[in-house]
Amino acid sequence: MNRRQFFATAAATGPAASSATSSGSRDFSTVRADFPRARTAAYLDNASCHPLSVHTAAALHRYIDWASKEVGEPWWPDWAQARTEAKTLFAKLINAKPSEIAFARSTIEAESNLLNGMAIQASGGNVVTNDLHYSAAIYNYRMRQKDGLEVRIVKHRDWQIDIRDMERAVDRNTRLIAIALVSNVNGYLHDVSKLSELAHANGAYLYADIIQCAGAIPIDVRAMGIDLAACSTYKWLMGVKGFGFLYVREDLQGSVVRPVQHSGGVRFNYAPWVEQPDTGLDEIAFSPVTGPSCYEVSYPSYEGAICALESLKYIHRLGVENIRAHVRALTTRLQKEMPAAGYPSITPPDNESPIVAFAAKDPQRAMEKLRKAGVHAAMRFRNKMRISPSVFNNQEDVDRLLEALA
Ligand SMILES: Cc1ncc(COP(=O)(O)O)c(C=O)c1O
């Protein structure tokens, strides 16, 4: 298969090939057939790692075929096109401009790079976060605290963040409020507009880790007032690890957030590199990368971009509102029936995220029961059972989980 055939096939086998994914459809019954994982288990742990759809797996197989049998020059234009398209579809997903999106290798790395680029410590500013942010992000802040950065970590109250606690923590020296928009602990969805108002009223910026919600619930960075965001693709974007996206509001690029990894090239402007040196240029002239790519170094993963493109097409085709509605029916039932089965919820009622979590009295025994029944959920933080259904799950998966625990 040559490159042109590859791209033609990739375009033809997207979500359009699935009859269940016609735009605006709320019938998810045939979506299940797109995810082989649904046949091997009641897989309800998408917040850990989402399985690939057959469409994304096929795109990856085509890439592997190409990489093993055909790799070589010229290749740049075709792959560049796939990468650009993935950025555009991600921008559309969060209502950003493509010129505000960079590739990232990991959510945590992206957040760390943003912090470095904002030079908060040097300016004497502080960062406000909370204990429902991802633990590796908190670790990152704690390490910086040791280095002298002032970090304020607000504690949750009954598994929710009280905006008044955040208000008490923020002051005129706050440069950044950093949150996980949806918490990996219990799916708590922050009141992001209030946090954005709070940040902006104090001259600070709002960073949202969106890995536990991009692709699962609608995100509108403009309406929500999010200035900076990042996510990988291996959860609700149905892609692979080691690849993701970074959003930096256009007017903050290069000014408020400086690139900390130098990306670009140099031109040797002297013989024997050039016959006629350009007298208007330095001997070694810089060609910096401009736009959001200034936050990228070297080649972003092609495998990641191929999968992201295929999955983003699929998600757009299904419609994020439809995805949310489908998953909501499952989480609402879990919120009702798990407490009745002896597993009190630690997720607030009416929470709009795809994650629900429950306290287990005997976590080991509960996991044994699930394993025996071929049900996958996560047990985190000693005894918190996290259940995270997605597009391919149905009420029978929930039946299986509830029956196993009964
Ligand atoms: C909220 C949250 N942020 C960040 C991460 C880690 O993301 P990455 O592997 O992209 O750095 C996770 C992983 O589970 C997560 O749940």
PDBQT file of the ligand as one rigid body, heavy atoms in Angstrom, charges set to zero:
ROOT
HETATM    1  C1  LIG A 501      -6.332  13.812  35.999  1.00  0.00    +0.000 C 
HETATM    2  C2  LIG A 501      -5.118  13.177  35.402  1.00  0.00    +0.000 A 
HETATM    3  N1  LIG A 501      -4.102  13.960  35.003  1.00  0.00    +0.000 NA
HETATM    4  C3  LIG A 501      -2.973  13.452  34.465  1.00  0.00    +0.000 A 
HETATM    5  C4  LIG A 501      -2.834  12.089  34.305  1.00  0.00    +0.000 A 
HETATM    6  C5  LIG A 501      -1.542  11.580  33.700  1.00  0.00    +0.000 C 
HETATM    7  O1  LIG A 501      -1.529  11.970  32.382  1.00  0.00    +0.000 OA
HETATM    8  P1  LIG A 501      -0.255  11.762  31.436  1.00  0.00    +0.000 P 
HETATM    9  O2  LIG A 501       0.048  10.301  31.433  1.00  0.00    +0.000 OA
HETATM   10  O3  LIG A 501      -0.751  12.240  30.123  1.00  0.00    +0.000 OA
HETATM   11  O4  LIG A 501       0.832  12.593  31.960  1.00  0.00    +0.000 OA
HETATM   12  C6  LIG A 501      -3.855  11.226  34.688  1.00  0.00    +0.000 A 
HETATM   13  C7  LIG A 501      -3.710   9.767  34.523  1.00  0.00    +0.000 C 
HETATM   14  O5  LIG A 501      -4.475   8.969  34.999  1.00  0.00    +0.000 OA
HETATM   15  C8  LIG A 501      -5.040  11.782  35.250  1.00  0.00    +0.000 A 
HETATM   16  O6  LIG A 501      -6.052  11.021  35.632  1.00  0.00    +0.000 OA
ENDROOT
TORSDOF 0
